[in-house]
Amino acid sequence: MPENPQLKDLRVYLDADIHMRLKILCVKKNRSMSSVVAELVEQWIEETEELERQKRPPRS
């Protein structure tokens, strides 16, 4: 991975079977595992933030 101050590393532990399945699909789709994980994390953040916004009481 190129040295980019905007990027941070993250160590993730996965079950060996899940890791292999992810790796195979990423090769088939010509995607890096990092880009797929980053996309899924961003999606989770957006969904979670939206749920948090919906829980907030209306401002008066």
C-alpha positions, 0 to 999 in steps of 0.5 A: 500500500502506498504511503498516504497520510490519509490512509490508516492501517487496520488489522482484522481477524477473520475465520480462515474460511471467510478470508478465503471466500473473500479473497476468491471473490475479490480476485474474481471481481478484480477488487482488493480486499482492502477496498471491499472492507473499506466500502462495507465499513463505510456502508455500516457507518452511514447506516448506523449514523442514520439510525442514530439521527432517527433516534434523536428527539426533534429540536425545539 
